[in-house]
Structures are given as structure tokens and as C-alpha cells.
Amino acid sequence: MSAPAHLMPGGISRTGHTLAAWAYFIIFPAFICYQILAIAGYISPALGGYFTAGASVAFPLLLLGLKRHRIPLSRGSSFVALTFACFLALWAFRVLTGMQAGADDEITSSHWAYIFKFIVLFLVARLLDGDAAGFHRYCTLALLAVAALVAVEGSGGQFLQASILQGLYAGFLLDYQGMAYAYMVMLAYCVLPLAIGWRFAVYLISFGALFLIGARSEFVGFVLMVGVVEYCKARSRPALLMKVLALIAVLAVFFFQYRSEFADNRIFAILEMSNDQSVMERAELHDAAVNTIQDKPLTGDYASYKPGNYAHDILSVWVDLGLVGFLLLLACIVAPLLVLLLQFARRSRDNLYVLTLAVCMVNALMVFFAKNYTYQMIPIALGLYCRYRAVRHPRTLLARNPARMLPPGPDLTTTPGVVGSV
């Protein structure tokens, strides 16, 4: 039996999708614009870094979308959702016990904020229908707008540095990694429905934007995402590999030809990783995490480091949440990826599958080697996976018993006066 007209693929109401789309724009494009305008001195950074404030505004919208329409879980996604919930519960428990033990307030308060943002981002990815034509149109326009804003404020081959605000807005620093992350999420939702010519135009624009922003790990993630998308969409995959090799050769020539002109850009430091100060500091933090795990392999030692001095890899979760937390996060990352890879032969031409696979692969790369466990691509990847399983494998409670579906709510995607069909 087909789902009622008020439900979109995956059992989500059109109202829920519309509100999730609004939440998406409040969180991601608005965050990048806020960061740029604040760092350039056009606005006062009254909302701090903005991301938590944006998530706080988006959260009531998501709750409203859930109020009348529950989220059905497919049999394949229920394990991942339950594991994710257990991970968040354990994290909250460790923060509480850490507060009682006198853990650094800066660490505990930031972790409460991350737990909240994980919930919000998971709901956004689970509710949002990235294939909706109206949403995709506005998503593409937003991506091009923020790329143009980055280009306008870029100077000397890099984005404006936080030092220009010294003495102007004390305490505000450019979150260039957060900007690159938000841009990556926007790119993932934007690029798949496009024709090949438009996709490569967006890639070229995104290459320039991420190059100016200067977040190296996200730049590598961008390369991986493009590779996954184009490999899945290629009609002739051997021919694609030849084109990729040619592109790598062109980029290598570009890097070495213009190396001196962009010497201050962090992306070029990839060529000299052995002498990079950031890489050496991360190696020291990794060694400290290994020592902590060896001393307390079962429980870890929550907040046993100074704020910001955490391991930039998956061992960070073992340090804070112990072996159980490490295994829960590992399951959240690896289980969806394994399922997706096993379905590659059957699903590799499906846009939702490709989007989910690309985001999950980027997420795994970042968490394993470059980010700590608060990396906010984790809830996006899990939300996308749960949506994919519900849409493509809809063996849910509601599908088995459509009578349990609640009556339709207002269809905001077609109501006159509502922006587009988001």
C-alpha cells in the first residue's frame, strides 16, 4: 500500500521536510555568512560563533515538524539509531560525572552544546528530503552565494584572518574549520541532482572557496567526496580514472607553479606535512591520548587535558568516554558504511545512496584521522543513513499498518506565500 499523500519518501510529512529545510538554511548558510560578516567587521559577533545559536533557533522548528508525525525507523536503521542514542546517553552521563569531579567548565559546557547540536543535526538530516526540487534550487543558490562571499572577502590567496579583529571584537575568532564543514554539507546536498557540466562548475567554485578558507582536512574531504560522487555517476569508470589522473597532474603543476604566490595559504602546507607545526602538535596530542588509554583502558579519563588539547582522531572518544564509548562510536561509523558498500552494485546510481555513501566516507576519514568525536558530520551521516534505509527499505511499523499514520498536516510545500517548495 502506498503512503498517504501528505507523506514524503521515508514516511516523513511534507510539513516536517519544510521545517527541516528552514532549519538547514538557519544553521548552515547563515553560519557561514555570520562568520564572514563578523570577521570582516560588518556586524558585531553578538551570537558568539553562531552555530549553537542557530541550532537553538532550528530546534523548535524540528520539534514542530515531529509534533504530529513520528519518524518511522526501518529495521536496518533501528540498530544505528539506537546505538547513536546510547552513545549520546553515555556522553551526557560522563559530562555529568565529570562536572561532579571538577572537570574544566569550558570542556563540560562545550560538550553539552555538542550533544544538543548532535541531536539537532541528526533530525535535520533525517527529516530533510534533499531531492525536493524547491529545496535543491535554494540550496544551490545559497552555496553559490556563500562561495561568492568567501571570494569577495578573500585576500592574498587566503581568507581574512582573525587577527584583523584584534582590539575590535575581543574574544571572537574565525571558525574556518566550521565554515569549511558547513560548506561541505551544503555541497553534498547541492551537487547530486545536477547535470555533469553543472556539477563540475560547482566543483571548480567549491575548490576555490575551500582553498581560500584554508581548512586542510575539509579540503581533503572535498576531494574524497567528489571522487565518490563521480565514480558512482560515471558511465565509464575506467575512463573516469584516466581523467582523474590527468586532473591530479594539472593540480600538481598548479600547486608547484604558484606555490610562492600562495605561500601563506594553509592548503599548501599539505606538501610539507613533516615540517608543519600543526601536524607535530597533533602527533603529540595523539601520543598523550595513547598514554591515557594505556593507563585507564576501560574507563578513560574524562577531560584529562586542557581545553582544545584533545587527540584529533577517534582515540579522543576513548579518552573521554572509555572503551564502551569508543565501541559505540565505532559501530555508528563502521556499520552504516559496511551496509552501504555491500549495496554498491545495486544502488550506485541512486542519488540518495550516493549522497549517504559520500557523507559517510568523508565522516569516517575525518573522525579516524583528523577530527575528534565532537565532529558534527557524525550526526549528519547517521541521519542520512537512517533516512536512506527508511526510503529504500521501508519495512517499518507504519508501512505494515498504515492505519496508525496520523492525519495529514498542512502542506507547507505548496501553500501560496511560502517560499518555494522547500
Long-range contacts (C-beta under 8 A, 24 or more apart in sequence): 1-399, 1-402, 3-399, 3-402, 3-405, 4-402, 4-405, 4-408, 5-408, 6-408, 6-409, 6-411, 7-69, 7-405, 8-129, 8-132, 9-129, 9-131, 9-391, 10-72, 10-129, 10-387, 10-390, 10-391, 10-394, 11-69, 11-71, 11-72, 11-390, 11-394, 11-396, 11-398, 11-399, 12-69, 12-71, 12-126, 12-127, 12-129, 12-387, 13-65, 13-68, 13-69, 13-408, 13-409, 14-409, 14-411, 14-412, 14-413, 15-64, 15-65, 15-68, 15-69, 15-409, 15-410, 15-411, 15-412, 16-65, 16-66, 16-69, 16-127, 17-65, 17-127, 17-128, 17-129, 17-132, 17-135, 17-413, 17-422, 18-65, 18-412, 18-413, 18-418, 18-422, 19-61, 19-62, 19-64, 19-65, 19-127, 19-412, 20-61, 20-62, 20-65, 20-123, 20-124, 20-127, 20-128, 21-128, 21-132, 21-135, 21-138, 21-422, 22-58, 22-61, 22-422, 23-58, 23-59, 23-61, 23-62, 23-120, 23-123, 23-124, 24-58, 24-124, 24-128, 24-135, 24-139, 24-189, 25-138, 25-142, 26-54, 26-57, 26-58, 26-61, 27-51, 27-54, 27-55, 27-58, 27-120, 27-121, 27-124, 27-182, 28-142, 28-182, 28-185, 28-186, 29-142, 29-143, 29-145, 29-146, 29-182, 29-186, 30-54, 31-178, 31-179, 31-182, 32-146, 32-149, 32-150, 32-179, 32-182, 32-183, 33-146, 33-149, 35-174, 35-175, 35-178, 35-179, 36-146, 36-149, 36-150, 36-153, 36-160, 36-179, 38-165, 38-169, 38-172, 39-153, 39-160, 39-162, 39-164, 39-165, 39-172, 39-174, 40-153, 40-160, 40-164, 41-164, 41-165, 41-168, 41-169, 44-169, 45-169, 45-172, 48-172, 49-172, 49-175, 49-178, 51-117, 51-175, 51-178, 52-113, 52-116, 52-117, 55-116, 55-117, 55-120, 55-121, 56-116, 58-120, 58-124, 59-116, 59-119, 59-120, 62-120, 62-123, 62-124, 62-127, 65-127, 66-123, 66-127, 68-406, 68-407, 68-409, 69-406, 69-409, 70-398, 70-406, 71-126, 71-127, 71-390, 72-390, 72-394, 72-396, 72-397, 72-398, 72-399, 73-386, 73-390, 73-396, 74-386, 74-389, 74-390, 74-393, 74-394, 74-395, 74-396, 75-393, 75-395, 75-396, 76-339, 76-389, 76-393, 77-385, 77-386, 77-388, 77-389, 77-390, 79-335, 80-331, 80-332, 80-335, 80-336, 80-382, 80-385, 80-386, 80-389, 81-382, 81-386, 83-328, 83-331, 83-332, 83-335, 84-122, 84-332, 84-379, 84-382, 86-328, 87-321, 87-325, 87-328, 87-329, 87-332, 88-115, 88-118, 88-119, 90-321, 90-324, 90-325, 90-328, 91-115, 91-320, 91-321, 91-325, 94-302, 94-320, 94-321, 94-322, 94-325, 95-302, 97-302, 98-302, 98-303, 101-302, 103-302, 103-303, 104-303, 104-306, 104-307, 106-307, 107-303, 107-307, 108-303, 110-307, 110-374, 111-374, 114-374, 114-376, 117-376, 117-379, 118-376, 118-378, 118-379, 119-379, 120-379, 121-376, 121-379, 121-380, 121-383, 122-379, 122-380, 122-382, 122-383, 123-383, 124-380, 124-383, 125-379, 125-380, 125-381, 125-382, 125-383, 125-384, 125-387, 126-383, 126-384, 126-386, 126-387, 127-387, 128-189, 128-387, 130-189, 130-192, 130-351, 130-352, 130-355, 131-193, 131-351, 131-352, 132-413, 132-421, 132-422, 133-421, 134-413, 134-420, 134-421, 134-422, 135-420, 135-421, 135-422, 136-189, 136-190, 136-193, 137-420, 138-419, 138-420, 138-422, 139-186, 139-189, 139-190, 140-190, 140-194, 140-202, 142-186, 143-183, 143-186, 143-187, 143-190, 143-202, 143-206, 144-205, 146-183, 146-186, 146-209, 147-183, 147-205, 147-206, 147-208, 147-209, 150-179, 150-209, 150-212, 150-213, 151-208, 151-209, 151-212, 154-212, 156-264, 157-212, 157-261, 157-262, 157-264, 157-265, 158-212, 158-214, 158-262, 158-264, 158-265, 158-266, 159-212, 159-213, 159-214, 176-213, 176-214, 176-215, 177-215, 177-217, 177-218, 179-213, 179-215, 180-210, 180-213, 180-215, 180-218, 180-219, 181-215, 181-218, 181-375, 181-376, 181-377, 183-209, 183-210, 183-213, 183-218, 184-218, 184-221, 184-222, 184-225, 184-362, 184-377, 185-377, 185-380, 187-222, 187-225, 188-225, 188-355, 188-358, 188-359, 189-355, 191-229, 192-229, 192-351, 192-354, 192-355, 193-351, 196-233, 199-229, 199-230, 211-265, 211-267, 212-265, 214-265, 214-266, 214-267, 215-266, 216-266, 216-267, 216-269, 216-270, 217-366, 217-370, 217-371, 218-366, 219-267, 219-270, 220-270, 220-365, 220-370, 221-362, 221-365, 221-366, 224-358, 224-361, 224-362, 224-365, 225-358, 225-359, 225-361, 225-362, 228-354, 228-357, 228-358, 228-361, 229-354, 229-358, 232-348, 232-349, 232-353, 232-354, 232-357, 233-349, 233-354, 282-311, 282-312, 285-309, 285-310, 285-311, 285-312, 286-311, 286-312, 286-313, 286-315, 289-313, 289-315, 289-316, 289-318, 289-319, 290-315, 292-319, 293-318, 293-319, 296-322, 297-323, 298-322, 298-323, 299-323, 300-325, 310-372, 311-372, 312-370, 312-371, 312-372, 313-367, 313-368, 313-369, 313-370, 313-371, 313-372, 314-367, 314-368, 314-373, 316-372, 316-373, 317-372, 317-373, 320-373, 321-373, 325-373, 329-367, 329-373, 329-378, 332-378, 332-382, 333-360, 333-363, 333-364, 333-367, 333-368, 333-378, 333-381, 334-364, 336-360, 336-381, 336-382, 336-385, 337-361, 337-364, 339-385, 340-385, 340-388, 347-392, 350-392, 352-387, 352-388, 352-391, 352-392, 353-388, 353-392, 355-384, 356-381, 356-384, 356-385, 356-387, 356-388, 359-384, 360-384, 360-385
